[in-house]
Amino acid sequence: MSIELIDAQGRPLPTRVVNLFPPSRSPSEDLMQSHLAFDLSEWFRSKEASCNDSILVTIESWEPKRFRLELEPAEERERHRDEIEAKNRELADLIFDTLENSVYEFIPISSIISIYLRLSDPRGYPGDHWMEVVKRDPRMELSLPGITYAENLSLLESIPLEGKPKIVEKRFSKEEGERVYRFKVVFKHRKEVWRVIEIQGKQTLADFDRILRDVFGHDAFDHLSGFWKLIRRGNTKRYRRIDLGSINPFEGGEAADLRIAGLDLKIGDRMEYVYDFGDWIEHEIVLEEIKPPEPNVEYPRLVERNRPRYKYCEHCRAKGKRMVATYICIECSQEQGREVMVCEECLEEYHGDHYAEKYVY
Protein backbone atom coordinates (compact mmCIF):
# COMPACT_ATOMS: atom_id res chain seq x y z
CA MET A 1 0.00 0.00 0.00
CA SER A 2 1.39 3.41 -1.01
CA ILE A 3 0.77 6.22 1.47
CA GLU A 4 2.16 9.74 1.18
CA LEU A 5 2.44 12.07 4.17
CA ILE A 6 2.88 15.80 3.52
CA ASP A 7 3.25 18.86 5.71
CA ALA A 8 1.13 22.05 5.75
CA GLN A 9 3.04 23.40 2.73
CA GLY A 10 2.50 20.21 0.72
CA ARG A 11 6.08 18.95 1.09
CA PRO A 12 6.72 15.22 1.67
CA LEU A 13 7.49 14.42 5.30
CA PRO A 14 10.70 12.61 6.19
CA THR A 15 9.43 9.29 7.50
CA ARG A 16 9.94 5.55 7.34
CA VAL A 17 7.78 2.53 8.07
CA VAL A 18 8.75 0.47 11.13
CA ASN A 19 7.46 -2.64 12.91
CA LEU A 20 6.21 -2.19 16.47
CA PHE A 21 5.72 -5.07 18.88
CA PRO A 22 3.26 -4.56 21.74
CA PRO A 23 4.79 -5.16 25.18
CA SER A 24 4.20 -8.78 26.17
CA ARG A 25 2.53 -9.58 29.46
CA SER A 26 3.37 -13.27 29.41
CA PRO A 27 5.71 -15.65 27.53
CA SER A 28 2.76 -16.85 25.42
CA GLU A 29 2.39 -13.31 24.02
CA ASP A 30 5.96 -13.00 22.78
CA LEU A 31 4.92 -14.24 19.35
CA MET A 32 2.19 -11.61 18.90
CA GLN A 33 2.08 -10.05 15.45
CA SER A 34 3.80 -6.71 15.00
CA HIS A 35 2.08 -3.51 13.87
CA LEU A 36 3.24 -1.26 11.05
CA ALA A 37 3.82 2.35 12.07
CA PHE A 38 5.28 5.58 10.73
CA ASP A 39 8.44 6.87 12.37
CA LEU A 40 8.03 10.66 12.43
CA SER A 41 10.76 11.35 14.96
CA GLU A 42 12.79 13.53 12.60
CA TRP A 43 9.75 15.72 11.85
CA PHE A 44 8.86 15.91 15.55
CA ARG A 45 12.38 17.11 16.40
CA SER A 46 12.29 19.75 13.67
CA LYS A 47 8.99 21.04 15.09
CA GLU A 48 10.19 20.81 18.71
CA ALA A 49 7.08 18.77 19.51
CA SER A 50 6.03 18.10 23.10
CA CYS A 51 4.26 15.01 24.41
CA ASN A 52 0.93 16.84 24.89
CA ASP A 53 0.85 18.29 21.39
CA SER A 54 -1.56 16.99 18.75
CA ILE A 55 -1.40 16.13 15.06
CA LEU A 56 -4.15 17.42 12.79
CA VAL A 57 -4.67 15.00 9.91
CA THR A 58 -6.42 16.05 6.69
CA ILE A 59 -7.27 13.57 3.93
CA GLU A 60 -5.96 15.28 0.81
CA SER A 61 -6.62 12.35 -1.50
CA TRP A 62 -7.96 8.84 -1.01
CA GLU A 63 -6.60 7.48 -4.28
CA PRO A 64 -3.64 7.90 -4.25
CA LYS A 65 -3.59 8.00 -0.45
CA ARG A 66 -2.22 11.37 0.62
CA PHE A 67 -2.56 12.83 4.12
CA ARG A 68 -1.59 16.30 5.32
CA LEU A 69 -0.18 16.44 8.86
CA GLU A 70 0.05 19.61 10.95
CA LEU A 71 1.54 19.77 14.43
CA GLU A 72 -0.71 21.64 16.85
CA PRO A 73 0.71 22.80 20.20
CA ALA A 74 -1.30 21.80 23.28
CA GLU A 75 -2.14 25.41 24.14
CA GLU A 76 -3.54 26.01 20.63
CA ARG A 77 -5.87 23.01 20.87
CA GLU A 78 -7.03 24.18 24.30
CA ARG A 79 -8.28 27.40 22.71
CA HIS A 80 -10.67 25.27 20.64
CA ARG A 81 -12.10 23.49 23.70
CA ASP A 82 -15.72 24.63 23.08
CA GLU A 83 -15.58 23.43 19.47
CA ILE A 84 -14.06 20.13 20.58
CA GLU A 85 -16.75 19.51 23.20
CA ALA A 86 -19.51 20.33 20.73
CA LYS A 87 -18.02 17.95 18.18
CA ASN A 88 -17.61 15.26 20.85
CA ARG A 89 -21.27 15.55 21.89
CA GLU A 90 -22.46 15.36 18.30
CA LEU A 91 -20.27 12.35 17.57
CA ALA A 92 -21.34 10.58 20.79
CA ASP A 93 -25.02 11.11 19.96
CA LEU A 94 -24.53 9.80 16.42
CA ILE A 95 -22.73 6.70 17.68
CA PHE A 96 -25.42 6.05 20.29
CA ASP A 97 -28.19 6.63 17.72
CA THR A 98 -26.53 4.04 15.47
CA LEU A 99 -26.34 1.62 18.39
CA GLU A 100 -30.01 2.19 19.28
CA ASN A 101 -31.09 1.44 15.72
CA SER A 102 -28.86 -1.57 15.16
CA VAL A 103 -30.49 -4.99 14.85
CA TYR A 104 -28.28 -6.26 17.66
CA GLU A 105 -27.13 -4.42 20.78
CA PHE A 106 -23.75 -3.89 19.14
CA ILE A 107 -22.12 -1.95 16.28
CA PRO A 108 -18.77 -2.90 14.71
CA ILE A 109 -15.81 -0.53 14.71
CA SER A 110 -16.03 -0.39 10.91
CA SER A 111 -19.23 1.67 11.34
CA ILE A 112 -17.23 4.62 12.74
CA ILE A 113 -16.17 5.84 9.28
CA SER A 114 -19.74 6.19 8.07
CA ILE A 115 -20.75 7.82 11.38
CA TYR A 116 -18.07 10.51 10.92
CA LEU A 117 -19.55 11.29 7.51
CA ARG A 118 -22.89 12.05 9.19
CA LEU A 119 -21.41 14.91 11.25
CA SER A 120 -22.94 18.29 10.48
CA ASP A 121 -19.47 19.60 9.54
CA PRO A 122 -17.16 16.63 8.95
CA ARG A 123 -14.49 18.97 7.55
CA GLY A 124 -14.61 21.29 10.56
CA TYR A 125 -12.29 21.40 13.55
CA PRO A 126 -11.97 17.84 14.88
CA GLY A 127 -13.06 16.63 18.27
CA ASP A 128 -11.28 14.02 20.34
CA HIS A 129 -10.57 10.52 19.07
CA TRP A 130 -13.79 8.47 18.84
CA MET A 131 -12.41 5.94 21.34
CA GLU A 132 -12.05 8.70 23.93
CA VAL A 133 -15.56 9.93 23.12
CA VAL A 134 -17.04 6.46 23.68
CA LYS A 135 -14.96 5.92 26.80
CA ARG A 136 -16.31 9.09 28.44
CA ASP A 137 -19.95 8.49 27.44
CA PRO A 138 -21.84 6.66 30.25
CA ARG A 139 -24.28 5.17 27.72
CA MET A 140 -21.73 3.09 25.83
CA GLU A 141 -18.59 1.07 26.21
CA LEU A 142 -15.94 -0.16 23.80
CA SER A 143 -15.87 -3.93 23.82
CA LEU A 144 -13.70 -5.11 20.96
CA PRO A 145 -14.46 -5.67 18.18
CA GLY A 146 -17.19 -3.05 18.59
CA ILE A 147 -19.35 -0.76 20.69
CA THR A 148 -22.14 -1.94 22.97
CA TYR A 149 -24.30 -0.53 25.76
CA ALA A 150 -22.67 0.37 29.04
CA GLU A 151 -23.70 -1.76 32.00
CA ASN A 152 -24.21 1.19 34.34
CA LEU A 153 -27.35 2.71 32.80
CA SER A 154 -28.62 4.44 35.95
CA LEU A 155 -29.55 1.19 37.66
CA LEU A 156 -26.41 -0.93 37.49
CA GLU A 157 -23.60 0.15 39.78
CA SER A 158 -20.84 -2.35 39.15
CA ILE A 159 -20.17 -5.84 37.88
CA PRO A 160 -18.59 -8.04 40.55
CA LEU A 161 -16.18 -10.80 39.68
CA GLU A 162 -18.89 -13.31 40.47
CA GLY A 163 -22.67 -12.99 40.39
CA LYS A 164 -25.00 -10.35 38.99
CA PRO A 165 -24.42 -6.60 38.83
CA LYS A 166 -25.50 -4.68 41.89
CA ILE A 167 -28.66 -2.65 41.33
CA VAL A 168 -28.63 0.92 42.62
CA GLU A 169 -31.87 2.69 43.52
CA LYS A 170 -32.48 6.25 42.48
CA ARG A 171 -32.77 8.48 45.55
CA PHE A 172 -36.30 9.66 46.24
CA SER A 173 -38.05 11.86 48.77
CA LYS A 174 -40.62 10.83 51.38
CA GLU A 175 -43.31 12.45 49.26
CA GLU A 176 -42.22 10.45 46.21
CA GLY A 177 -42.31 7.30 48.32
CA GLU A 178 -45.96 7.98 49.19
CA ARG A 179 -47.04 8.33 45.56
CA VAL A 180 -49.03 5.52 43.99
CA TYR A 181 -47.87 3.73 40.83
CA ARG A 182 -50.66 2.27 38.73
CA PHE A 183 -49.50 -0.70 36.62
CA LYS A 184 -51.34 -2.76 34.03
CA VAL A 185 -50.02 -6.32 34.01
CA VAL A 186 -50.82 -8.64 31.10
CA PHE A 187 -50.10 -12.30 30.43
CA LYS A 188 -47.63 -12.12 27.53
CA HIS A 189 -49.08 -15.08 25.63
CA ARG A 190 -52.73 -14.56 26.63
CA LYS A 191 -53.41 -10.86 26.20
CA GLU A 192 -57.03 -11.22 27.30
CA VAL A 193 -55.82 -11.92 30.87
CA TRP A 194 -54.76 -8.77 32.69
CA ARG A 195 -54.84 -7.01 36.05
CA VAL A 196 -54.40 -3.39 37.14
CA ILE A 197 -52.43 -3.00 40.37
CA GLU A 198 -51.64 0.06 42.46
CA ILE A 199 -48.57 0.10 44.69
CA GLN A 200 -46.75 2.87 46.55
CA GLY A 201 -43.29 4.07 45.64
CA LYS A 202 -41.88 3.15 49.06
CA GLN A 203 -42.99 -0.46 48.65
CA THR A 204 -40.70 -3.10 47.23
CA LEU A 205 -40.54 -5.53 44.36
CA ALA A 206 -41.13 -8.24 46.96
CA ASP A 207 -44.48 -6.55 47.73
CA PHE A 208 -45.19 -6.36 44.00
CA ASP A 209 -44.30 -10.03 43.61
CA ARG A 210 -46.66 -11.09 46.39
CA ILE A 211 -49.69 -9.35 44.93
CA LEU A 212 -48.86 -10.60 41.41
CA ARG A 213 -48.78 -14.16 42.69
CA ASP A 214 -52.09 -13.59 44.44
CA VAL A 215 -54.08 -11.95 41.63
CA PHE A 216 -52.80 -14.33 38.95
CA GLY A 217 -53.23 -17.44 41.07
CA HIS A 218 -49.53 -18.33 41.23
CA ASP A 219 -48.17 -20.35 44.14
CA ALA A 220 -47.13 -17.97 46.92
CA PHE A 221 -44.72 -20.41 48.57
CA ASP A 222 -42.88 -22.02 45.67
CA HIS A 223 -40.82 -21.11 42.59
CA LEU A 224 -38.53 -18.18 41.94
CA SER A 225 -39.70 -15.11 40.06
CA GLY A 226 -37.91 -12.12 38.59
CA PHE A 227 -38.27 -8.57 37.28
CA TRP A 228 -36.70 -6.85 34.29
CA LYS A 229 -36.82 -3.19 33.29
CA LEU A 230 -37.29 -2.67 29.56
CA ILE A 231 -35.59 0.28 27.86
CA ARG A 232 -36.73 1.26 24.37
CA ARG A 233 -33.90 1.36 21.86
CA GLY A 234 -34.27 4.75 20.19
CA ASN A 235 -37.40 5.02 18.05
CA THR A 236 -37.49 1.30 17.29
CA LYS A 237 -39.91 -1.29 18.67
CA ARG A 238 -37.01 -3.18 20.26
CA TYR A 239 -36.18 -3.09 23.95
CA ARG A 240 -33.16 -3.84 26.08
CA ARG A 241 -33.80 -5.86 29.23
CA ILE A 242 -32.13 -4.74 32.47
CA ASP A 243 -32.18 -7.64 34.93
CA LEU A 244 -33.36 -6.27 38.29
CA GLY A 245 -32.94 -9.62 40.00
CA SER A 246 -34.95 -12.56 41.28
CA ILE A 247 -37.46 -12.99 44.11
CA ASN A 248 -37.40 -16.02 46.38
CA PRO A 249 -40.64 -16.21 48.40
CA PHE A 250 -38.72 -17.59 51.40
CA GLU A 251 -35.25 -16.04 51.20
CA GLY A 252 -35.74 -12.66 49.54
CA GLY A 253 -33.53 -12.49 46.45
CA GLU A 254 -31.56 -9.70 44.73
CA ALA A 255 -34.68 -7.72 43.77
CA ALA A 256 -36.64 -8.17 47.00
CA ASP A 257 -35.63 -4.89 48.68
CA LEU A 258 -35.69 -2.65 45.59
CA ARG A 259 -38.36 0.01 46.02
CA ILE A 260 -40.67 1.05 43.21
CA ALA A 261 -39.79 4.76 43.41
CA GLY A 262 -36.10 3.88 43.20
CA LEU A 263 -36.47 2.30 39.75
CA ASP A 264 -36.66 5.71 38.02
CA LEU A 265 -39.86 4.81 36.17
CA LYS A 266 -41.88 7.24 34.05
CA ILE A 267 -45.42 6.92 32.75
CA GLY A 268 -45.38 4.57 29.76
CA ASP A 269 -42.28 2.69 30.90
CA ARG A 270 -42.37 -1.08 30.61
CA MET A 271 -41.21 -3.95 32.78
CA GLU A 272 -41.35 -7.71 32.60
CA TYR A 273 -42.22 -10.18 35.35
CA VAL A 274 -41.52 -13.91 35.08
CA TYR A 275 -43.00 -16.45 37.48
CA ASP A 276 -41.39 -19.89 37.73
CA PHE A 277 -38.11 -19.99 35.84
CA GLY A 278 -38.89 -23.57 34.83
CA ASP A 279 -42.22 -22.89 33.08
CA TRP A 280 -41.18 -19.26 32.41
CA ILE A 281 -44.61 -17.63 32.72
CA GLU A 282 -44.13 -14.09 31.35
CA HIS A 283 -46.11 -10.98 32.25
CA GLU A 284 -45.84 -7.58 30.54
CA ILE A 285 -46.05 -4.54 32.83
CA VAL A 286 -46.80 -0.95 31.78
CA LEU A 287 -46.81 2.04 34.13
CA GLU A 288 -50.08 3.87 33.41
CA GLU A 289 -50.17 6.57 36.08
CA ILE A 290 -48.37 8.07 39.08
CA LYS A 291 -50.70 9.81 41.53
CA PRO A 292 -51.14 10.79 45.19
CA PRO A 293 -52.41 8.07 47.58
CA GLU A 294 -56.08 7.88 48.50
CA PRO A 295 -56.99 8.21 52.19
CA ASN A 296 -57.68 5.02 54.16
CA VAL A 297 -56.48 2.75 51.34
CA GLU A 298 -54.08 -0.13 51.88
CA TYR A 299 -51.51 -0.73 49.16
CA PRO A 300 -50.67 -2.67 47.09
CA ARG A 301 -54.13 -3.44 45.81
CA LEU A 302 -55.95 -4.87 42.81
CA VAL A 303 -58.15 -2.16 41.25
CA GLU A 304 -59.25 -3.69 37.96
CA ARG A 305 -59.12 -6.95 36.03
CA ASN A 306 -60.33 -8.48 32.79
CA ARG A 307 -63.81 -9.91 32.58
CA PRO A 308 -63.35 -13.70 32.86
CA ARG A 309 -64.21 -15.79 29.82
CA TYR A 310 -64.82 -19.10 31.50
CA LYS A 311 -64.12 -22.47 29.96
CA TYR A 312 -65.85 -25.58 31.16
CA CYS A 313 -64.74 -29.06 32.18
CA GLU A 314 -65.20 -31.42 29.24
CA HIS A 315 -65.71 -34.46 31.50
CA CYS A 316 -68.53 -32.74 33.38
CA ARG A 317 -70.04 -31.55 30.10
CA ALA A 318 -70.13 -35.14 28.86
CA LYS A 319 -72.18 -35.95 31.96
CA GLY A 320 -74.58 -33.09 31.29
CA LYS A 321 -73.11 -30.83 33.96
CA ARG A 322 -71.72 -27.31 33.56
CA MET A 323 -68.63 -26.91 35.71
CA VAL A 324 -65.99 -24.21 35.26
CA ALA A 325 -62.62 -25.70 34.39
CA THR A 326 -59.86 -24.73 36.80
CA TYR A 327 -57.00 -26.70 35.22
CA ILE A 328 -55.57 -27.40 31.79
CA CYS A 329 -53.98 -30.82 31.28
CA ILE A 330 -50.74 -30.04 29.49
CA GLU A 331 -49.98 -33.64 28.48
CA CYS A 332 -53.41 -34.27 26.94
CA SER A 333 -53.44 -30.85 25.28
CA GLN A 334 -50.12 -31.56 23.59
CA GLU A 335 -51.16 -35.04 22.49
CA GLN A 336 -54.54 -33.95 21.12
CA GLY A 337 -53.49 -30.57 19.71
CA ARG A 338 -56.20 -28.67 21.64
CA GLU A 339 -56.87 -27.34 25.12
CA VAL A 340 -58.08 -30.09 27.44
CA MET A 341 -59.87 -28.26 30.25
CA VAL A 342 -60.90 -29.97 33.49
CA CYS A 343 -62.21 -29.13 36.95
CA GLU A 344 -60.28 -30.08 40.08
CA GLU A 345 -62.42 -33.16 40.78
CA CYS A 346 -62.05 -34.55 37.23
CA LEU A 347 -58.34 -33.72 37.24
CA GLU A 348 -57.85 -36.17 40.10
CA GLU A 349 -60.18 -38.78 38.59
CA TYR A 350 -59.06 -38.77 34.93
CA HIS A 351 -55.66 -37.04 34.89
CA GLY A 352 -54.14 -37.95 38.24
CA ASP A 353 -50.70 -38.83 36.84
CA HIS A 354 -50.62 -36.13 34.15
CA TYR A 355 -48.83 -32.81 34.21
CA ALA A 356 -51.43 -30.05 34.54
CA GLU A 357 -51.43 -26.35 35.35
CA LYS A 358 -53.95 -24.13 37.08
CA TYR A 359 -55.84 -22.09 34.49
CA VAL A 360 -55.94 -18.33 35.00
CA TYR A 361 -58.97 -16.28 33.90
C-alpha positions as CSV (number, residue, x, y, z in Angstrom):
1,M,0.0,0.0,0.0
2,S,1.4,3.4,-1.0
3,I,0.8,6.2,1.5
4,E,2.2,9.7,1.2
5,L,2.4,12.1,4.2
6,I,2.9,15.8,3.5
7,D,3.2,18.9,5.7
8,A,1.1,22.0,5.7
9,Q,3.0,23.4,2.7
10,G,2.5,20.2,0.7
11,R,6.1,19.0,1.1
12,P,6.7,15.2,1.7
13,L,7.5,14.4,5.3
14,P,10.7,12.6,6.2
15,T,9.4,9.3,7.5
16,R,9.9,5.6,7.3
17,V,7.8,2.5,8.1
18,V,8.7,0.5,11.1
19,N,7.5,-2.6,12.9
20,L,6.2,-2.2,16.5
21,F,5.7,-5.1,18.9
22,P,3.3,-4.6,21.7
23,P,4.8,-5.2,25.2
24,S,4.2,-8.8,26.2
25,R,2.5,-9.6,29.5
26,S,3.4,-13.3,29.4
27,P,5.7,-15.7,27.5
28,S,2.8,-16.8,25.4
29,E,2.4,-13.3,24.0
30,D,6.0,-13.0,22.8
31,L,4.9,-14.2,19.4
32,M,2.2,-11.6,18.9
33,Q,2.1,-10.0,15.5
34,S,3.8,-6.7,15.0
35,H,2.1,-3.5,13.9
36,L,3.2,-1.3,11.0
37,A,3.8,2.3,12.1
38,F,5.3,5.6,10.7
39,D,8.4,6.9,12.4
40,L,8.0,10.7,12.4
41,S,10.8,11.3,15.0
42,E,12.8,13.5,12.6
43,W,9.8,15.7,11.9
44,F,8.9,15.9,15.5
45,R,12.4,17.1,16.4
46,S,12.3,19.8,13.7
47,K,9.0,21.0,15.1
48,E,10.2,20.8,18.7
49,A,7.1,18.8,19.5
50,S,6.0,18.1,23.1
51,C,4.3,15.0,24.4
52,N,0.9,16.8,24.9
53,D,0.8,18.3,21.4
54,S,-1.6,17.0,18.8
55,I,-1.4,16.1,15.1
56,L,-4.1,17.4,12.8
57,V,-4.7,15.0,9.9
58,T,-6.4,16.1,6.7
59,I,-7.3,13.6,3.9
60,E,-6.0,15.3,0.8
61,S,-6.6,12.3,-1.5
62,W,-8.0,8.8,-1.0
63,E,-6.6,7.5,-4.3
64,P,-3.6,7.9,-4.3
65,K,-3.6,8.0,-0.4
66,R,-2.2,11.4,0.6
67,F,-2.6,12.8,4.1
68,R,-1.6,16.3,5.3
69,L,-0.2,16.4,8.9
70,E,0.1,19.6,11.0
71,L,1.5,19.8,14.4
72,E,-0.7,21.6,16.8
73,P,0.7,22.8,20.2
74,A,-1.3,21.8,23.3
75,E,-2.1,25.4,24.1
76,E,-3.5,26.0,20.6
77,R,-5.9,23.0,20.9
78,E,-7.0,24.2,24.3
79,R,-8.3,27.4,22.7
80,H,-10.7,25.3,20.6
81,R,-12.1,23.5,23.7
82,D,-15.7,24.6,23.1
83,E,-15.6,23.4,19.5
84,I,-14.1,20.1,20.6
85,E,-16.7,19.5,23.2
86,A,-19.5,20.3,20.7
87,K,-18.0,17.9,18.2
88,N,-17.6,15.3,20.9
89,R,-21.3,15.5,21.9
90,E,-22.5,15.4,18.3
91,L,-20.3,12.3,17.6
92,A,-21.3,10.6,20.8
93,D,-25.0,11.1,20.0
94,L,-24.5,9.8,16.4
95,I,-22.7,6.7,17.7
96,F,-25.4,6.1,20.3
97,D,-28.2,6.6,17.7
98,T,-26.5,4.0,15.5
99,L,-26.3,1.6,18.4
100,E,-30.0,2.2,19.3
101,N,-31.1,1.4,15.7
102,S,-28.9,-1.6,15.2
103,V,-30.5,-5.0,14.9
104,Y,-28.3,-6.3,17.7
105,E,-27.1,-4.4,20.8
106,F,-23.7,-3.9,19.1
107,I,-22.1,-2.0,16.3
108,P,-18.8,-2.9,14.7
109,I,-15.8,-0.5,14.7
110,S,-16.0,-0.4,10.9
111,S,-19.2,1.7,11.3
112,I,-17.2,4.6,12.7
113,I,-16.2,5.8,9.3
114,S,-19.7,6.2,8.1
115,I,-20.8,7.8,11.4
116,Y,-18.1,10.5,10.9
117,L,-19.6,11.3,7.5
118,R,-22.9,12.1,9.2
119,L,-21.4,14.9,11.2
120,S,-22.9,18.3,10.5
121,D,-19.5,19.6,9.5
122,P,-17.2,16.6,9.0
123,R,-14.5,19.0,7.6
124,G,-14.6,21.3,10.6
125,Y,-12.3,21.4,13.5
126,P,-12.0,17.8,14.9
127,G,-13.1,16.6,18.3
128,D,-11.3,14.0,20.3
129,H,-10.6,10.5,19.1
130,W,-13.8,8.5,18.8
131,M,-12.4,5.9,21.3
132,E,-12.1,8.7,23.9
133,V,-15.6,9.9,23.1
134,V,-17.0,6.5,23.7
135,K,-15.0,5.9,26.8
136,R,-16.3,9.1,28.4
137,D,-19.9,8.5,27.4
138,P,-21.8,6.7,30.2
139,R,-24.3,5.2,27.7
140,M,-21.7,3.1,25.8
141,E,-18.6,1.1,26.2
142,L,-15.9,-0.2,23.8
143,S,-15.9,-3.9,23.8
144,L,-13.7,-5.1,21.0
145,P,-14.5,-5.7,18.2
146,G,-17.2,-3.0,18.6
147,I,-19.3,-0.8,20.7
148,T,-22.1,-1.9,23.0
149,Y,-24.3,-0.5,25.8
150,A,-22.7,0.4,29.0
151,E,-23.7,-1.8,32.0
152,N,-24.2,1.2,34.3
153,L,-27.3,2.7,32.8
154,S,-28.6,4.4,36.0
155,L,-29.6,1.2,37.7
156,L,-26.4,-0.9,37.5
157,E,-23.6,0.1,39.8
158,S,-20.8,-2.4,39.1
159,I,-20.2,-5.8,37.9
160,P,-18.6,-8.0,40.6
161,L,-16.2,-10.8,39.7
162,E,-18.9,-13.3,40.5
163,G,-22.7,-13.0,40.4
164,K,-25.0,-10.4,39.0
165,P,-24.4,-6.6,38.8
166,K,-25.5,-4.7,41.9
167,I,-28.7,-2.6,41.3
168,V,-28.6,0.9,42.6
169,E,-31.9,2.7,43.5
170,K,-32.5,6.3,42.5
171,R,-32.8,8.5,45.5
172,F,-36.3,9.7,46.2
173,S,-38.1,11.9,48.8
174,K,-40.6,10.8,51.4
175,E,-43.3,12.4,49.3
176,E,-42.2,10.4,46.2
177,G,-42.3,7.3,48.3
178,E,-46.0,8.0,49.2
179,R,-47.0,8.3,45.6
180,V,-49.0,5.5,44.0
181,Y,-47.9,3.7,40.8
182,R,-50.7,2.3,38.7
183,F,-49.5,-0.7,36.6
184,K,-51.3,-2.8,34.0
185,V,-50.0,-6.3,34.0
186,V,-50.8,-8.6,31.1
187,F,-50.1,-12.3,30.4
188,K,-47.6,-12.1,27.5
189,H,-49.1,-15.1,25.6
190,R,-52.7,-14.6,26.6
191,K,-53.4,-10.9,26.2
192,E,-57.0,-11.2,27.3
193,V,-55.8,-11.9,30.9
194,W,-54.8,-8.8,32.7
195,R,-54.8,-7.0,36.0
196,V,-54.4,-3.4,37.1
197,I,-52.4,-3.0,40.4
198,E,-51.6,0.1,42.5
199,I,-48.6,0.1,44.7
200,Q,-46.8,2.9,46.6
201,G,-43.3,4.1,45.6
202,K,-41.9,3.1,49.1
203,Q,-43.0,-0.5,48.6
204,T,-40.7,-3.1,47.2
205,L,-40.5,-5.5,44.4
206,A,-41.1,-8.2,47.0
207,D,-44.5,-6.5,47.7
208,F,-45.2,-6.4,44.0
209,D,-44.3,-10.0,43.6
210,R,-46.7,-11.1,46.4
211,I,-49.7,-9.4,44.9
212,L,-48.9,-10.6,41.4
213,R,-48.8,-14.2,42.7
214,D,-52.1,-13.6,44.4
215,V,-54.1,-11.9,41.6
216,F,-52.8,-14.3,38.9
217,G,-53.2,-17.4,41.1
218,H,-49.5,-18.3,41.2
219,D,-48.2,-20.4,44.1
220,A,-47.1,-18.0,46.9
221,F,-44.7,-20.4,48.6
222,D,-42.9,-22.0,45.7
223,H,-40.8,-21.1,42.6
224,L,-38.5,-18.2,41.9
225,S,-39.7,-15.1,40.1
226,G,-37.9,-12.1,38.6
227,F,-38.3,-8.6,37.3
228,W,-36.7,-6.8,34.3
229,K,-36.8,-3.2,33.3
230,L,-37.3,-2.7,29.6
231,I,-35.6,0.3,27.9
232,R,-36.7,1.3,24.4
233,R,-33.9,1.4,21.9
234,G,-34.3,4.7,20.2
235,N,-37.4,5.0,18.0
236,T,-37.5,1.3,17.3
237,K,-39.9,-1.3,18.7
238,R,-37.0,-3.2,20.3
239,Y,-36.2,-3.1,24.0
240,R,-33.2,-3.8,26.1
241,R,-33.8,-5.9,29.2
242,I,-32.1,-4.7,32.5
243,D,-32.2,-7.6,34.9
244,L,-33.4,-6.3,38.3
245,G,-32.9,-9.6,40.0
246,S,-35.0,-12.6,41.3
247,I,-37.5,-13.0,44.1
248,N,-37.4,-16.0,46.4
249,P,-40.6,-16.2,48.4
250,F,-38.7,-17.6,51.4
251,E,-35.3,-16.0,51.2
252,G,-35.7,-12.7,49.5
253,G,-33.5,-12.5,46.4
254,E,-31.6,-9.7,44.7
255,A,-34.7,-7.7,43.8
256,A,-36.6,-8.2,47.0
257,D,-35.6,-4.9,48.7
258,L,-35.7,-2.7,45.6
259,R,-38.4,0.0,46.0
260,I,-40.7,1.0,43.2
261,A,-39.8,4.8,43.4
262,G,-36.1,3.9,43.2
263,L,-36.5,2.3,39.8
264,D,-36.7,5.7,38.0
265,L,-39.9,4.8,36.2
266,K,-41.9,7.2,34.1
267,I,-45.4,6.9,32.7
268,G,-45.4,4.6,29.8
269,D,-42.3,2.7,30.9
270,R,-42.4,-1.1,30.6
271,M,-41.2,-4.0,32.8
272,E,-41.4,-7.7,32.6
273,Y,-42.2,-10.2,35.3
274,V,-41.5,-13.9,35.1
275,Y,-43.0,-16.4,37.5
276,D,-41.4,-19.9,37.7
277,F,-38.1,-20.0,35.8
278,G,-38.9,-23.6,34.8
279,D,-42.2,-22.9,33.1
280,W,-41.2,-19.3,32.4
281,I,-44.6,-17.6,32.7
282,E,-44.1,-14.1,31.4
283,H,-46.1,-11.0,32.3
284,E,-45.8,-7.6,30.5
285,I,-46.1,-4.5,32.8
286,V,-46.8,-1.0,31.8
287,L,-46.8,2.0,34.1
288,E,-50.1,3.9,33.4
289,E,-50.2,6.6,36.1
290,I,-48.4,8.1,39.1
291,K,-50.7,9.8,41.5
292,P,-51.1,10.8,45.2
293,P,-52.4,8.1,47.6
294,E,-56.1,7.9,48.5
295,P,-57.0,8.2,52.2
296,N,-57.7,5.0,54.2
297,V,-56.5,2.8,51.3
298,E,-54.1,-0.1,51.9
299,Y,-51.5,-0.7,49.2
300,P,-50.7,-2.7,47.1
301,R,-54.1,-3.4,45.8
302,L,-55.9,-4.9,42.8
303,V,-58.2,-2.2,41.2
304,E,-59.2,-3.7,38.0
305,R,-59.1,-6.9,36.0
306,N,-60.3,-8.5,32.8
307,R,-63.8,-9.9,32.6
308,P,-63.4,-13.7,32.9
309,R,-64.2,-15.8,29.8
310,Y,-64.8,-19.1,31.5
311,K,-64.1,-22.5,30.0
312,Y,-65.9,-25.6,31.2
313,C,-64.7,-29.1,32.2
314,E,-65.2,-31.4,29.2
315,H,-65.7,-34.5,31.5
316,C,-68.5,-32.7,33.4
317,R,-70.0,-31.5,30.1
318,A,-70.1,-35.1,28.9
319,K,-72.2,-36.0,32.0
320,G,-74.6,-33.1,31.3
321,K,-73.1,-30.8,34.0
322,R,-71.7,-27.3,33.6
323,M,-68.6,-26.9,35.7
324,V,-66.0,-24.2,35.3
325,A,-62.6,-25.7,34.4
326,T,-59.9,-24.7,36.8
327,Y,-57.0,-26.7,35.2
328,I,-55.6,-27.4,31.8
329,C,-54.0,-30.8,31.3
330,I,-50.7,-30.0,29.5
331,E,-50.0,-33.6,28.5
332,C,-53.4,-34.3,26.9
333,S,-53.4,-30.9,25.3
334,Q,-50.1,-31.6,23.6
335,E,-51.2,-35.0,22.5
336,Q,-54.5,-34.0,21.1
337,G,-53.5,-30.6,19.7
338,R,-56.2,-28.7,21.6
339,E,-56.9,-27.3,25.1
340,V,-58.1,-30.1,27.4
341,M,-59.9,-28.3,30.3
342,V,-60.9,-30.0,33.5
343,C,-62.2,-29.1,37.0
344,E,-60.3,-30.1,40.1
345,E,-62.4,-33.2,40.8
346,C,-62.0,-34.5,37.2
347,L,-58.3,-33.7,37.2
348,E,-57.8,-36.2,40.1
349,E,-60.2,-38.8,38.6
350,Y,-59.1,-38.8,34.9
351,H,-55.7,-37.0,34.9
352,G,-54.1,-37.9,38.2
353,D,-50.7,-38.8,36.8
354,H,-50.6,-36.1,34.2
355,Y,-48.8,-32.8,34.2
356,A,-51.4,-30.1,34.5
357,E,-51.4,-26.4,35.4
358,K,-54.0,-24.1,37.1
359,Y,-55.8,-22.1,34.5
360,V,-55.9,-18.3,35.0
361,Y,-59.0,-16.3,33.9
